[in-house]
Amino acid sequence: MLFLFQNRFEAGRGLAEKLASLQIERPVIVAIARGGVAVGSEVARALKAEFEILVVHASREIRQPLHDYRPRTPLSILGRTVILVDDGLDTGSTALAGVHTLRQRGAKKIIVAAPICSRKAVQAIQAEVDEVIYLESLEAFGSVEAWYEHFNPITDEEVARLLNYAARATSPPTKTL
């Protein structure tokens, strides 16, 4: 099988390169938990951006950012550009639920970014956001995990480490996420 990405870190670095070319001033990176956290941590580090996570369910049931991982209130996104990151977009419904929450929180501009997307997801999201950024968009998509060589589940402990990793110049917590 041909994999596009070795793991979520590699995908995040590629996505960060593409996003850096947009030259966004003071973006906030909001990663969809859990898979988007590994990708988003690389994007946040590369763009030297503030980083937050959001637990989203495709049913639009939104939970607040995971306070257990951060001893402070959620980042203020009022009037700012937010880049909503996930590890891939199959239908786009989870990202759309996140977009609605970010709009309610006052984001000025919302960019959805993912390394791999179905064309169906891109079409579903485009009308709701300012921009959709991706490395690859495919008609015959399958599943997100099919495009990664290593696509291991991300635990709560790894989410906490990834938040710290994004905020500091340290090595990734694991190579296989």
C-alpha contacts under 8 A as a table, 3 or more apart, distances in Angstrom:
res1	aa1	res2	aa2	distance
2	L	147	W	7.68
3	F	6	Q	6.97
3	F	146	A	7.29
3	F	147	W	4.91
3	F	148	Y	5.43
3	F	149	E	5.69
4	L	147	W	5.33
4	L	148	Y	6.21
4	L	149	E	7.88
5	F	8	R	7.24
5	F	10	E	6.36
5	F	11	A	5.85
5	F	147	W	6.38
5	F	148	Y	4.89
5	F	149	E	6.34
6	Q	10	E	6.37
6	Q	11	A	7.71
6	Q	148	Y	5.61
6	Q	149	E	4.84
6	Q	150	H	5.99
7	N	10	E	5.56
7	N	11	A	6.46
7	N	148	Y	5.65
7	N	149	E	6.19
7	N	150	H	5.07
7	N	151	F	6.37
7	N	175	K	7.48
7	N	176	T	5.86
7	N	177	L	5.68
8	R	11	A	4.97
8	R	12	G	5.98
8	R	35	G	7.87
8	R	38	A	5.83
8	R	39	V	5.31
8	R	87	D	6.70
8	R	148	Y	7.51
8	R	150	H	7.90
8	R	151	F	7.37
8	R	176	T	7.77
8	R	177	L	5.65
9	F	12	G	4.98
9	F	13	R	6.26
9	F	38	A	6.07
9	F	39	V	5.64
9	F	42	E	6.34
9	F	175	K	7.56
9	F	177	L	7.10
10	E	13	R	5.21
10	E	14	G	6.40
11	A	14	G	5.20
11	A	15	L	6.18
11	A	39	V	6.46
11	A	87	D	7.86
11	A	115	P	5.79
12	G	15	L	5.01
12	G	16	A	5.96
12	G	38	A	7.31
12	G	39	V	4.13
12	G	40	G	6.41
12	G	41	S	7.56
12	G	42	E	5.13
12	G	43	V	5.76
12	G	115	P	7.08
13	R	16	A	4.99
13	R	17	E	6.35
13	R	39	V	7.65
13	R	42	E	5.70
13	R	43	V	6.44
13	R	46	A	7.56
14	G	17	E	5.27
14	G	18	K	6.64
14	G	115	P	7.56
14	G	135	L	7.48
15	L	18	K	5.22
15	L	19	L	6.19
15	L	43	V	6.87
15	L	113	A	7.52
15	L	114	A	7.07
15	L	115	P	5.92
15	L	134	Y	6.93
15	L	135	L	6.54
16	A	19	L	5.01
16	A	20	A	5.93
16	A	42	E	6.96
16	A	43	V	4.61
16	A	44	A	7.92
16	A	46	A	6.16
16	A	47	L	7.03
17	E	20	A	5.19
17	E	21	S	6.81
17	E	46	A	7.89
18	K	21	S	5.62
18	K	22	L	7.51
18	K	133	I	7.91
18	K	135	L	7.88
19	L	22	L	5.49
19	L	23	Q	7.52
19	L	133	I	7.53
20	A	23	Q	5.56
20	A	24	I	7.53
20	A	46	A	7.90
20	A	47	L	6.47
24	I	27	P	6.08
24	I	81	T	7.69
25	E	81	T	8.00
26	R	49	A	6.52
26	R	80	R	7.55
26	R	81	T	7.41
27	P	49	A	5.91
27	P	50	E	7.17
27	P	80	R	6.72
27	P	81	T	5.12
27	P	82	V	5.67
27	P	83	I	6.86
28	V	44	A	8.00
28	V	49	A	5.81
28	V	50	E	5.09
28	V	51	F	6.06
28	V	52	E	7.63
28	V	77	I	7.06
28	V	80	R	7.33
28	V	81	T	6.38
28	V	82	V	4.81
28	V	83	I	6.19
29	I	40	G	6.72
29	I	43	V	7.51
29	I	44	A	5.99
29	I	49	A	6.50
29	I	50	E	6.10
29	I	51	F	4.84
29	I	52	E	6.26
29	I	82	V	5.90
29	I	83	I	4.92
29	I	84	L	6.14
29	I	85	V	7.08
30	V	40	G	7.18
30	V	51	F	5.94
30	V	52	E	4.78
30	V	53	I	5.16
30	V	54	L	6.62
30	V	82	V	6.80
30	V	83	I	6.07
30	V	84	L	4.86
30	V	85	V	6.15
31	A	34	R	8.00
31	A	36	G	5.02
31	A	37	V	5.12
31	A	39	V	7.81
31	A	40	G	5.32
31	A	41	S	7.97
31	A	51	F	7.67
31	A	52	E	6.35
31	A	53	I	4.65
31	A	54	L	6.11
31	A	84	L	5.72
31	A	85	V	4.65
31	A	86	D	6.01
32	I	35	G	6.89
32	I	36	G	4.79
32	I	37	V	6.31
32	I	53	I	5.87
32	I	54	L	5.11
32	I	55	V	5.95
32	I	56	V	6.54
32	I	84	L	7.16
32	I	85	V	6.14
32	I	86	D	5.42
32	I	95	A	7.74
32	I	98	G	7.67
33	A	36	G	5.55
33	A	37	V	5.67
33	A	53	I	6.14
33	A	54	L	5.82
33	A	55	V	5.13
33	A	56	V	7.14
33	A	86	D	7.89
34	R	37	V	5.54
34	R	38	A	7.78
34	R	55	V	7.60
34	R	154	I	6.12
34	R	155	T	7.90
34	R	159	V	7.08
35	G	38	A	6.11
35	G	39	V	7.26
35	G	86	D	6.44
35	G	87	D	5.53
35	G	153	P	7.66
35	G	154	I	6.65
36	G	39	V	5.21
36	G	40	G	5.71
36	G	85	V	5.68
36	G	86	D	3.73
36	G	87	D	4.68
36	G	88	G	7.90
37	V	40	G	4.93
37	V	41	S	5.84
37	V	53	I	6.83
37	V	85	V	7.79
37	V	86	D	7.28
37	V	159	V	6.67
37	V	162	L	6.91
37	V	163	L	7.86
38	A	41	S	5.34
38	A	42	E	6.83
38	A	87	D	7.82
38	A	159	V	7.81
38	A	162	L	6.50
38	A	177	L	6.98
39	V	42	E	5.55
39	V	43	V	6.55
39	V	85	V	7.11
39	V	86	D	6.76
39	V	87	D	5.97
40	G	43	V	4.92
40	G	44	A	5.98
40	G	51	F	7.78
40	G	85	V	5.64
40	G	86	D	7.12
41	S	44	A	5.15
41	S	45	R	6.18
41	S	51	F	7.32
41	S	162	L	6.18
41	S	163	L	6.78
41	S	165	Y	6.99
41	S	166	A	4.73
42	E	45	R	5.22
42	E	46	A	6.14
42	E	166	A	6.69
43	V	46	A	5.23
43	V	47	L	6.07
44	A	47	L	5.26
44	A	48	K	5.59
44	A	49	A	4.84
44	A	50	E	6.51
44	A	51	F	6.00
44	A	166	A	6.02
45	R	48	K	4.93
45	R	49	A	6.61
45	R	166	A	5.18
45	R	167	A	6.97
45	R	168	R	7.82
45	R	169	A	7.87
46	A	49	A	7.81
50	E	75	L	7.98
50	E	167	A	7.82
51	F	163	L	7.41
51	F	166	A	7.11
51	F	167	A	7.66
52	E	65	P	7.00
52	E	74	P	7.34
52	E	75	L	6.93
52	E	163	L	7.81
53	I	65	P	5.38
53	I	66	L	6.67
54	L	63	R	7.09
54	L	64	Q	6.29
54	L	65	P	4.50
54	L	66	L	6.77
54	L	98	G	7.53
55	V	62	I	6.38
55	V	63	R	5.47
55	V	64	Q	6.67
55	V	65	P	6.25
55	V	66	L	7.16
56	V	60	R	6.93
56	V	61	E	6.55
56	V	62	I	4.99
56	V	63	R	6.46
56	V	94	T	6.27
56	V	95	A	7.90
56	V	97	A	6.64
56	V	98	G	6.07
57	H	60	R	5.59
57	H	61	E	5.47
57	H	62	I	6.33
57	H	94	T	5.67
57	H	97	A	7.04
58	A	61	E	7.21
58	A	93	S	5.07
58	A	94	T	4.09
58	A	95	A	7.67
58	A	96	L	7.81
58	A	97	A	6.12
59	S	93	S	7.80
59	S	94	T	7.62
59	S	97	A	7.36
60	R	94	T	7.42
60	R	97	A	4.75
60	R	98	G	7.69
61	E	97	A	7.69
62	I	97	A	7.40
62	I	98	G	7.51
62	I	101	T	7.36
64	Q	67	H	7.71
65	P	74	P	6.55
66	L	69	Y	5.95
66	L	70	R	7.30
67	H	70	R	5.18
67	H	71	P	6.74
67	H	72	R	7.23
67	H	73	T	7.34
67	H	74	P	7.72
68	D	71	P	7.17
69	Y	159	V	7.80
69	Y	160	A	5.43
69	Y	163	L	7.66
70	R	73	T	7.77
77	I	80	R	5.24
77	I	81	T	7.43
77	I	82	V	7.07
77	I	102	L	7.89
77	I	105	R	6.76
77	I	106	G	6.31
77	I	107	A	5.35
77	I	108	K	7.96
78	L	105	R	6.45
78	L	106	G	4.39
78	L	107	A	5.10
78	L	108	K	6.78
79	G	106	G	6.06
79	G	107	A	5.26
79	G	108	K	4.42
79	G	109	K	7.76
80	R	106	G	7.94
80	R	107	A	5.37
80	R	108	K	5.02
80	R	109	K	6.53
81	T	107	A	6.21
81	T	108	K	5.63
81	T	109	K	4.55
81	T	110	I	5.87
81	T	111	I	7.61
82	V	102	L	7.97
82	V	107	A	6.42
82	V	108	K	7.73
82	V	109	K	6.19
82	V	110	I	4.97
82	V	111	I	6.24
83	I	110	I	5.92
83	I	111	I	4.70
83	I	112	V	5.73
83	I	113	A	6.61
84	L	95	A	7.63
84	L	98	G	7.69
84	L	99	V	7.63
84	L	110	I	7.12
84	L	111	I	6.09
84	L	112	V	4.75
84	L	113	A	6.03
85	V	112	V	6.08
85	V	113	A	4.92
85	V	114	A	5.75
86	D	89	L	7.15
86	D	95	A	7.69
86	D	113	A	6.71
86	D	114	A	5.24
86	D	115	P	7.93
87	D	114	A	5.58
87	D	115	P	6.30
87	D	116	I	7.24
87	D	144	V	7.43
88	G	114	A	5.14
88	G	115	P	5.96
88	G	116	I	4.86
88	G	117	C	5.57
88	G	144	V	5.41
89	L	92	G	5.28
89	L	95	A	7.59
89	L	114	A	6.72
89	L	116	I	6.49
89	L	117	C	4.56
89	L	118	S	6.26
89	L	121	A	6.10
89	L	122	V	7.96
89	L	144	V	6.89
90	D	117	C	6.04
90	D	118	S	5.41
90	D	120	K	7.71
90	D	121	A	5.93
90	D	141	F	7.28
90	D	142	G	7.84
90	D	143	S	6.48
90	D	144	V	6.48
91	T	94	T	7.85
91	T	118	S	7.10
91	T	120	K	6.47
91	T	121	A	4.67
91	T	124	A	7.76
92	G	95	A	5.32
92	G	96	L	6.13
92	G	120	K	7.88
92	G	121	A	4.46
92	G	122	V	7.17
92	G	124	A	6.52
92	G	125	I	6.42
93	S	96	L	5.04
93	S	97	A	6.27
93	S	121	A	7.83
94	T	97	A	5.20
94	T	98	G	6.44
95	A	98	G	5.01
95	A	99	V	6.13
95	A	112	V	7.43
95	A	125	I	7.83
96	L	99	V	4.89
96	L	100	H	6.32
96	L	125	I	6.53
96	L	128	E	7.61
97	A	100	H	5.32
97	A	101	T	6.58
98	G	101	T	5.16
98	G	102	L	6.24
99	V	102	L	5.10
99	V	103	R	6.16
99	V	110	I	7.29
99	V	128	E	7.69
99	V	129	V	7.48
100	H	103	R	5.17
100	H	104	Q	6.30
101	T	104	Q	5.09
101	T	105	R	6.30
102	L	105	R	4.96
102	L	106	G	6.47
102	L	107	A	5.76
102	L	110	I	7.83
103	R	106	G	5.17
103	R	107	A	5.32
103	R	108	K	7.78
104	Q	107	A	7.60
107	A	110	I	6.65
109	K	129	V	7.58
109	K	130	D	6.18
110	I	129	V	5.53
110	I	130	D	5.57
110	I	131	E	7.02
111	I	129	V	6.17
111	I	130	D	5.74
111	I	131	E	4.83
111	I	132	V	5.72
111	I	133	I	7.17
112	V	129	V	7.18
112	V	131	E	6.47
112	V	132	V	4.88
112	V	133	I	6.23
113	A	132	V	5.84
113	A	133	I	4.64
113	A	134	Y	5.69
114	A	117	C	6.74
114	A	133	I	6.59
114	A	134	Y	5.08
114	A	135	L	7.28
115	P	134	Y	4.99
115	P	135	L	4.87
115	P	136	E	6.39
116	I	134	Y	6.07
116	I	135	L	6.02
116	I	136	E	4.97
116	I	137	S	5.92
116	I	138	L	7.92
116	I	144	V	7.26
116	I	147	W	7.70
117	C	121	A	6.43
117	C	122	V	6.73
117	C	134	Y	6.85
117	C	136	E	6.35
117	C	137	S	4.74
117	C	138	L	6.47
117	C	141	F	7.50
117	C	144	V	7.90
118	S	121	A	5.22
118	S	122	V	6.54
118	S	137	S	5.34
118	S	138	L	5.00
118	S	139	E	5.88
118	S	140	A	7.36
118	S	141	F	5.37
119	R	122	V	5.10
119	R	123	Q	6.22
119	R	137	S	5.54
119	R	138	L	5.54
119	R	139	E	5.38
120	K	123	Q	5.24
120	K	124	A	6.22
120	K	139	E	7.36
121	A	124	A	5.02
121	A	125	I	6.16
122	V	125	I	5.27
122	V	126	Q	5.93
122	V	132	V	6.91
122	V	137	S	7.86
123	Q	126	Q	5.49
123	Q	127	A	7.58
124	A	127	A	6.99
124	A	128	E	7.96
125	I	128	E	5.43
125	I	129	V	6.53
125	I	132	V	7.46
126	Q	129	V	5.65
126	Q	130	D	7.33
126	Q	131	E	6.57
126	Q	132	V	6.34
127	A	130	D	7.89
129	V	132	V	7.22
134	Y	137	S	6.97
138	L	141	F	5.48
141	F	144	V	7.78
142	G	146	A	6.98
143	S	146	A	5.47
143	S	147	W	7.62
144	V	147	W	6.00
144	V	148	Y	7.62
145	E	148	Y	5.47
145	E	151	F	5.88
146	A	149	E	7.66
148	Y	151	F	5.84
150	H	176	T	5.46
150	H	177	L	6.26
151	F	176	T	7.03
151	F	177	L	5.61
152	N	176	T	6.78
152	N	177	L	5.26
153	P	177	L	7.20
154	I	158	E	6.03
154	I	159	V	6.84
154	I	177	L	6.94
155	T	158	E	5.14
155	T	159	V	6.34
156	D	159	V	5.06
156	D	160	A	6.36
157	E	160	A	5.14
157	E	161	R	6.31
158	E	161	R	4.95
158	E	162	L	6.00
158	E	173	P	7.22
159	V	162	L	5.06
159	V	163	L	6.27
160	A	163	L	5.24
160	A	164	N	6.51
161	R	164	N	5.12
161	R	165	Y	5.99
161	R	173	P	6.41
162	L	165	Y	4.75
162	L	166	A	6.05
162	L	172	P	7.41
162	L	173	P	6.87
163	L	166	A	5.27
163	L	167	A	6.49
164	N	167	A	5.14
164	N	168	R	6.23
165	Y	168	R	5.21
165	Y	169	A	6.76
165	Y	170	T	5.85
165	Y	171	S	7.14
165	Y	172	P	6.49
165	Y	173	P	7.46
166	A	169	A	7.54
172	P	175	K	6.77
174	T	177	L	6.63
